[in-house]
Amino acid sequence: MACRWRPLVLCQVICFHSILSAHVAPRRERGPSGPVLRREFHASGATSWANVIQEAVDEDGDRMIISECGPTTRPPDFAECREAAARLQLPFHFSNPSGGCRLSTTVVSYGSDIGLAEATSRPLCISHSLRMNLRLDPEHITLKSGGLKIFCFAWTTWKPQDVALLQEVRHAFKQCDSYRIFSDRQPFAGQEADVVAVHVSQQHKGREDEKWLYHRNMAGLMPSWSHLLQEDVSANYDWLVNVEFDHFLLTQKLRRSIASYMLLLQQGHPEQRQAAKGPLMLMFGNAFLFNRMMVSEMKRQWPRLGETAPSGHEASGCPTFMQDRFEWPLACSQDIAYPNLVTVMNPQVPAYGSSGCGQKPEDFPLTCFELERQPVQELGLDQLGLVRTLAESFSNRSGSSWSAVLRTAQDVP
């Protein structure tokens, strides 16, 4: 999906609130400079659920209820919806960031899927008898983030606005440990050392059409991935980070975001703690992060995962693992394809965060800030105006209602 030079946002201090009826003893971890993470369990005030489908108790004593959505139940996020599908032993499809989790007789789908009619599906909710309040120590985040090695990459079609952003993108990417920019051609007459030209299957729209690869950027990213896997790039990095070309990126804060997510996973529910030990994908809005173990699995499975629709096909260049899923065959956006990729890998790969800018997952901080989706849009600010207003509100410590919203952008990576 298209971006408009938007930043990713990290809320540095996290505290999840719930209705508390009983307190369970906290678990505290310590680091070199004091408490690393405060992990407190609280019993939820909820006492009943609508039309319970399944319930289970994990090793922490948390009673997880899968049910139809009632007036007081909370819609699940991506990871919870996937977990419900696994527990119900049904396939999981991702359609889009909005629309919630839906259950039919054959599939659990996250988002509004045109192939999953309202009449044949029902909204699915998940409730926990225990909720966690987590606080991260900023000093420990700094320690954890300092050693991370990241490789950044992006795909571009070199539209005029992309060429205009090239200097800014390079400035950001040079703060990564290494990077590459992928396209089907070079931006200028000469050979740019940091630009890799890959072959893109012939599309129905011509190369000079302004809609060329519109919502089809996986047609460019699939050959880009083939290049990265062939070069075994991940062997030297902890994370490969795929951002959109018009993202505004602050790499130091990106490292802190990664460290925060990993610390939360390592102290989360049992399935989260297990996920932190193996192949993993993080979703930071329209940016996607792949750890070394996941990329290694992608390489092993690439003969199957890397298959694309042939030229002349309506889905030319799009990954065939998207067949019969949302957007197929007309489009293949990366923020739809990547959340489905982890579900077709064997074994499946855990993914946490939210695909779609401005969508906050339940147990993690917001990691993507977009002017059009955040409440600040009612201020009528353009992007330069937003930057100026942020600077003024921070320096003046303004107490207005909207300054608190803007303040969430102060740690934007």
C-alpha positions as CSV (number, residue, x, y, z in Angstrom):
1,M,0.0,0.0,0.0
2,A,1.2,3.5,-0.8
3,C,3.0,5.6,1.8
4,R,3.4,9.4,2.0
5,W,6.8,9.8,3.5
6,R,5.6,8.8,6.9
7,P,7.6,7.9,10.0
8,L,7.4,4.8,12.2
9,V,6.5,5.5,15.9
10,L,7.7,3.9,19.0
11,C,6.0,4.6,22.3
12,Q,9.0,4.1,24.6
13,V,7.2,3.3,27.9
14,I,4.4,0.8,27.8
15,C,1.7,0.0,30.3
16,F,-1.4,-2.0,29.4
17,H,-4.4,-1.3,31.6
18,S,-7.2,-3.6,32.4
19,I,-10.1,-3.9,35.0
20,L,-8.4,-5.5,38.0
21,S,-10.1,-7.7,40.4
22,A,-7.2,-9.7,41.8
23,H,-3.4,-9.3,41.9
24,V,-1.0,-12.1,41.1
25,A,2.6,-11.8,42.3
26,P,4.9,-9.9,40.0
27,R,7.9,-11.3,38.3
28,R,10.9,-9.0,38.1
29,E,14.0,-9.4,36.0
30,R,17.2,-7.4,36.7
31,G,19.9,-6.1,34.5
32,P,23.2,-4.3,35.0
33,S,21.5,-1.0,36.0
34,G,18.4,-2.2,37.8
35,P,14.9,-3.6,36.8
36,V,14.8,-4.6,33.2
37,L,11.1,-5.5,32.9
38,R,8.2,-5.5,35.3
39,R,5.9,-8.3,34.6
40,E,2.7,-8.2,36.6
41,F,-0.3,-10.5,36.1
42,H,-3.8,-9.2,37.0
43,A,-7.0,-11.1,36.8
44,S,-9.5,-9.6,34.4
45,G,-12.8,-8.3,35.7
46,A,-14.6,-10.2,32.9
47,T,-16.7,-13.1,34.2
48,S,-18.6,-14.3,31.1
49,W,-18.2,-14.7,27.4
50,A,-20.6,-14.9,24.5
51,N,-20.9,-18.3,22.9
52,V,-17.6,-19.8,24.0
53,I,-16.0,-21.9,21.2
54,Q,-12.9,-23.1,23.0
55,E,-11.0,-22.4,26.1
56,A,-7.5,-23.4,27.4
57,V,-5.2,-22.7,30.3
58,D,-1.5,-22.0,29.8
59,E,1.5,-22.6,32.1
60,D,1.1,-19.1,33.6
61,G,-2.5,-20.0,34.7
62,D,-4.0,-17.7,32.0
63,R,-7.4,-18.9,30.8
64,M,-7.7,-18.0,27.2
65,I,-11.3,-18.0,25.8
66,I,-12.1,-18.1,22.1
67,S,-15.6,-16.9,21.6
68,E,-18.0,-15.0,19.4
69,C,-17.7,-11.3,20.0
70,G,-20.0,-10.0,22.7
71,P,-20.6,-6.4,23.9
72,T,-17.6,-6.4,26.3
73,T,-15.1,-8.6,24.5
74,R,-12.1,-7.1,22.8
75,P,-11.3,-7.9,19.1
76,P,-8.0,-9.7,18.8
77,D,-4.9,-8.4,17.0
78,F,-3.1,-10.3,14.2
79,A,-1.1,-12.6,16.4
80,E,-4.1,-13.5,18.6
81,C,-6.2,-14.2,15.6
82,R,-3.5,-16.5,14.2
83,E,-3.3,-18.3,17.5
84,A,-7.1,-18.8,17.5
85,A,-6.9,-20.3,14.0
86,A,-4.1,-22.7,15.2
87,R,-6.1,-23.7,18.3
88,L,-9.2,-24.3,16.1
89,Q,-7.0,-26.2,13.6
90,L,-8.2,-24.0,10.7
91,P,-6.2,-22.2,8.0
92,F,-5.4,-18.5,8.6
93,H,-5.7,-15.8,5.9
94,F,-4.7,-12.2,6.3
95,S,-6.8,-9.7,4.3
96,N,-6.1,-6.2,5.7
97,P,-5.4,-4.4,9.0
98,S,-9.1,-3.5,9.6
99,G,-12.2,-5.7,9.9
100,G,-11.1,-7.8,12.9
101,C,-10.9,-11.6,13.2
102,R,-13.6,-13.6,11.5
103,L,-14.5,-17.3,11.6
104,S,-16.1,-19.5,9.0
105,T,-16.4,-23.2,8.8
106,T,-13.2,-23.5,6.7
107,V,-11.0,-20.6,7.6
108,V,-10.1,-17.9,10.1
109,S,-9.5,-14.6,8.4
110,Y,-8.1,-11.3,9.7
111,G,-9.6,-8.3,8.0
112,S,-12.5,-7.8,5.6
113,D,-12.1,-10.5,2.9
114,I,-14.3,-10.2,-0.1
115,G,-14.1,-14.0,-0.3
116,L,-15.5,-14.4,3.2
117,A,-19.0,-13.2,3.1
118,E,-20.6,-11.7,6.2
119,A,-23.5,-14.1,6.0
120,T,-21.2,-17.2,6.2
121,S,-18.8,-15.9,8.9
122,R,-18.9,-14.5,12.4
123,P,-16.6,-12.1,14.4
124,L,-14.2,-14.0,16.6
125,C,-12.9,-12.6,19.9
126,I,-10.3,-13.7,22.4
127,S,-10.3,-13.0,26.1
128,H,-7.6,-13.6,28.7
129,S,-8.4,-14.2,32.4
130,L,-4.9,-12.7,33.1
131,R,-3.5,-9.5,31.6
132,M,0.1,-8.3,31.9
133,N,1.4,-4.9,32.8
134,L,4.8,-4.5,31.3
135,R,7.3,-1.7,31.8
136,L,10.7,-1.6,30.0
137,D,13.7,0.0,31.3
138,P,15.0,2.6,28.8
139,E,18.7,1.9,29.7
140,H,18.2,-1.8,29.0
141,I,16.6,-1.1,25.7
142,T,19.7,0.9,24.8
143,L,22.0,-2.0,25.9
144,K,20.0,-4.5,23.8
145,S,19.7,-2.3,20.7
146,G,23.4,-1.3,20.6
147,G,24.6,-4.6,19.3
148,L,21.9,-5.2,16.7
149,K,23.2,-5.5,13.1
150,I,20.5,-4.5,10.5
151,F,20.4,-4.6,6.7
152,C,17.9,-2.2,5.2
153,F,16.4,-2.4,1.7
154,A,13.5,-0.9,-0.3
155,W,11.9,-1.3,-3.7
156,T,11.2,1.7,-6.0
157,T,9.9,2.3,-9.5
158,W,11.8,5.6,-9.8
159,K,8.7,7.8,-10.2
160,P,9.8,11.5,-10.1
161,Q,8.9,11.8,-6.4
162,D,11.1,8.7,-5.7
163,V,14.1,10.3,-7.4
164,A,13.6,13.4,-5.4
165,L,13.7,11.4,-2.2
166,L,16.9,9.4,-3.1
167,Q,19.3,11.7,-1.2
168,E,17.2,11.5,2.0
169,V,16.7,7.7,1.7
170,R,20.4,7.2,1.3
171,H,21.1,9.4,4.3
172,A,18.8,7.2,6.4
173,F,20.0,3.9,5.0
174,K,23.6,4.7,5.6
175,Q,22.8,4.5,9.3
176,C,22.0,0.8,8.8
177,D,24.9,-1.6,8.9
178,S,24.4,-2.0,5.2
179,Y,21.6,-1.5,2.6
180,R,20.5,-1.9,-1.0
181,I,17.9,-0.1,-3.1
182,F,16.1,-2.4,-5.6
183,S,14.4,-1.4,-8.9
184,D,14.1,-2.7,-12.4
185,R,16.5,-0.1,-13.6
186,Q,19.1,2.5,-12.5
187,P,17.8,6.0,-11.7
188,F,20.4,7.8,-13.8
189,A,22.6,7.1,-16.8
190,G,25.5,5.6,-14.7
191,Q,25.7,2.6,-12.5
192,E,24.8,3.4,-8.8
193,A,26.7,1.1,-6.5
194,D,23.9,0.9,-3.9
195,V,21.1,0.2,-6.5
196,V,20.5,-3.3,-7.7
197,A,18.5,-3.7,-10.9
198,V,16.4,-6.9,-11.0
199,H,14.1,-8.4,-13.7
200,V,10.4,-7.8,-13.3
201,S,7.9,-9.9,-15.2
202,Q,6.0,-8.1,-18.0
203,Q,2.9,-6.4,-16.6
204,H,-0.4,-5.6,-18.2
205,K,0.3,-1.9,-17.7
206,G,3.3,-0.5,-19.6
207,R,6.4,0.6,-17.7
208,E,5.7,4.3,-18.4
209,D,2.1,4.0,-17.1
210,E,1.8,5.9,-13.8
211,K,-0.1,2.9,-12.4
212,W,2.7,0.4,-13.2
213,L,3.1,-1.9,-10.2
214,Y,0.4,0.1,-8.3
215,H,-0.4,-2.1,-5.3
216,R,1.8,-4.8,-6.9
217,N,5.2,-4.1,-5.4
218,M,5.7,-7.8,-4.5
219,A,6.3,-8.2,-8.3
220,G,9.5,-6.2,-7.7
221,L,10.2,-7.5,-4.2
222,M,10.2,-11.2,-5.2
223,P,13.2,-10.9,-7.5
224,S,14.8,-8.6,-4.9
225,W,14.5,-11.4,-2.3
226,S,15.9,-13.9,-4.8
227,H,19.0,-11.7,-5.1
228,L,19.3,-11.3,-1.3
229,L,18.9,-15.0,-0.7
230,Q,21.4,-15.9,-3.4
231,E,23.9,-13.5,-1.9
232,D,23.3,-15.0,1.6
233,V,23.0,-11.4,2.9
234,S,21.4,-12.4,6.2
235,A,24.5,-14.4,7.4
236,N,26.1,-11.1,8.5
237,Y,23.0,-9.4,10.1
238,D,20.5,-9.9,12.9
239,W,17.6,-8.4,11.0
240,L,16.7,-7.6,7.4
241,V,14.4,-4.6,7.3
242,N,12.1,-3.9,4.3
243,V,10.8,-0.4,4.3
244,E,8.9,1.5,1.7
245,F,10.9,4.0,-0.3
246,D,9.0,7.0,1.1
247,H,9.3,6.0,4.7
248,F,11.0,8.5,6.9
249,L,13.4,6.4,8.9
250,L,15.6,7.1,12.0
251,T,17.7,3.9,12.3
252,Q,18.8,4.4,15.9
253,K,15.2,4.4,17.0
254,L,14.4,1.5,14.8
255,R,17.0,-0.5,16.7
256,R,15.4,0.5,20.0
257,S,12.0,-0.6,18.6
258,I,13.4,-4.0,17.7
259,A,14.9,-4.3,21.2
260,S,11.6,-3.3,22.9
261,Y,9.6,-5.9,20.9
262,M,12.1,-8.7,21.7
263,L,12.2,-7.8,25.4
264,L,8.4,-7.9,25.5
265,L,8.3,-11.2,23.7
266,Q,10.9,-12.8,26.0
267,Q,8.7,-11.9,29.0
268,G,5.3,-12.4,27.5
269,H,2.8,-15.2,27.3
270,P,4.3,-18.8,26.7
271,E,3.8,-18.7,23.0
272,Q,5.5,-15.3,22.8
273,R,8.5,-16.5,24.8
274,Q,8.8,-19.4,22.5
275,A,8.6,-17.2,19.4
276,A,11.5,-15.1,20.6
277,K,13.8,-18.1,20.3
278,G,13.3,-18.9,16.6
279,P,12.4,-17.6,13.2
280,L,10.4,-14.4,13.6
281,M,8.9,-11.5,11.6
282,L,8.0,-8.2,13.1
283,M,5.4,-5.9,11.5
284,F,6.1,-2.2,12.0
285,G,3.1,-0.8,10.0
286,N,4.2,-1.0,6.3
287,A,7.8,-1.9,7.3
288,F,8.6,-5.6,7.8
289,L,11.5,-7.1,9.7
290,F,12.9,-10.6,9.3
291,N,15.4,-12.1,11.7
292,R,18.3,-14.2,10.5
293,M,16.6,-17.5,11.3
294,M,13.5,-16.6,9.4
295,V,15.6,-15.6,6.3
296,S,17.4,-18.8,6.6
297,E,14.1,-20.7,6.5
298,M,12.9,-18.5,3.6
299,K,16.1,-19.5,1.6
300,R,15.5,-23.2,2.4
301,Q,11.9,-23.0,1.2
302,W,12.4,-20.5,-1.7
303,P,12.0,-23.0,-4.5
304,R,8.3,-23.0,-3.4
305,L,7.9,-19.6,-1.8
306,G,9.7,-17.8,-4.6
307,E,7.3,-19.1,-7.3
308,T,5.5,-16.2,-9.2
309,A,2.8,-16.0,-11.7
310,P,4.2,-16.0,-15.3
311,S,4.1,-13.2,-17.8
312,G,0.7,-13.0,-19.4
313,H,-1.1,-14.1,-16.3
314,E,-3.3,-11.6,-14.6
315,A,-1.1,-11.9,-11.5
316,S,2.1,-11.7,-13.4
317,G,5.1,-11.4,-11.0
318,C,3.0,-11.8,-7.9
319,P,3.9,-14.7,-5.5
320,T,1.8,-17.8,-6.1
321,F,1.4,-18.4,-2.4
322,M,-1.2,-15.6,-2.5
323,Q,-3.4,-17.6,-4.9
324,D,-7.0,-17.7,-3.6
325,R,-6.2,-15.1,-1.0
326,F,-7.0,-11.5,-0.6
327,E,-6.0,-9.2,-3.6
328,W,-5.2,-12.2,-5.9
329,P,-4.9,-11.9,-8.9
330,L,-5.3,-8.1,-9.3
331,A,-2.7,-6.9,-6.7
332,C,0.1,-8.1,-4.4
333,S,0.9,-5.4,-1.9
334,Q,3.7,-6.3,0.5
335,D,1.6,-5.4,3.6
336,I,-0.9,-8.1,2.5
337,A,1.6,-10.6,1.2
338,Y,4.1,-10.7,4.1
339,P,1.5,-11.5,6.8
340,N,0.3,-14.3,4.6
341,L,3.9,-15.5,3.8
342,V,4.5,-16.5,7.5
343,T,1.3,-18.7,7.4
344,V,2.4,-20.7,4.3
345,M,5.9,-21.4,5.5
346,N,6.5,-24.9,6.8
347,P,6.7,-24.7,9.8
348,Q,4.8,-21.5,10.1
349,V,6.7,-18.5,11.4
350,P,5.4,-16.3,14.3
351,A,4.8,-12.6,13.5
352,Y,4.1,-9.8,15.9
353,G,3.1,-6.2,15.4
354,S,0.6,-4.7,13.0
355,S,0.5,-4.6,9.2
356,G,-0.8,-1.1,8.4
357,C,0.4,2.2,9.6
358,G,-1.4,3.6,12.7
359,Q,-2.6,0.2,13.8
360,K,-1.5,-0.5,17.4
361,P,-1.2,-4.2,18.4
362,E,-2.5,-5.2,21.8
363,D,0.7,-6.1,23.6
364,F,3.3,-3.9,21.8
365,P,4.0,-0.2,21.2
366,L,2.8,1.7,18.2
367,T,5.5,1.6,15.5
368,C,4.1,3.5,12.6
369,F,2.9,7.0,12.6
370,E,1.0,8.4,9.7
371,L,-0.5,11.9,9.5
372,E,-3.6,10.7,7.6
373,R,-4.4,8.0,10.2
374,Q,-3.5,9.6,13.5
375,P,-5.9,12.1,15.3
376,V,-3.5,15.0,14.4
377,Q,-5.1,15.2,11.0
378,E,-7.9,17.4,12.4
379,L,-5.3,20.1,13.1
380,G,-5.0,20.6,9.3
381,L,-1.2,20.4,9.3
382,D,0.9,19.4,6.4
383,Q,4.0,17.4,7.1
384,L,6.3,20.3,7.6
385,G,3.7,22.0,9.8
386,L,3.6,18.8,11.8
387,V,7.3,18.9,12.4
388,R,7.2,22.5,13.5
389,T,4.3,21.9,15.8
390,L,6.0,18.9,17.4
391,A,9.1,21.0,18.1
392,E,7.1,23.8,19.6
393,S,4.9,21.5,21.8
394,F,8.0,19.7,23.1
395,S,9.9,22.9,23.9
396,N,6.8,24.7,25.4
397,R,5.5,21.5,27.2
398,S,2.1,22.4,25.9
399,G,-0.8,20.8,27.8
400,S,-3.3,20.9,25.0
401,S,-5.3,17.8,24.2
402,W,-3.6,17.2,20.8
403,S,-0.1,17.8,21.9
404,A,-0.2,14.6,23.8
405,V,-1.0,12.8,20.6
406,L,1.8,14.6,18.8
407,R,4.2,13.7,21.6
408,T,3.8,10.0,20.7
409,A,6.0,10.8,17.7
410,Q,9.0,11.9,19.7
411,D,10.6,8.4,19.5
412,V,9.7,7.8,15.9
413,P,12.2,5.6,14.1
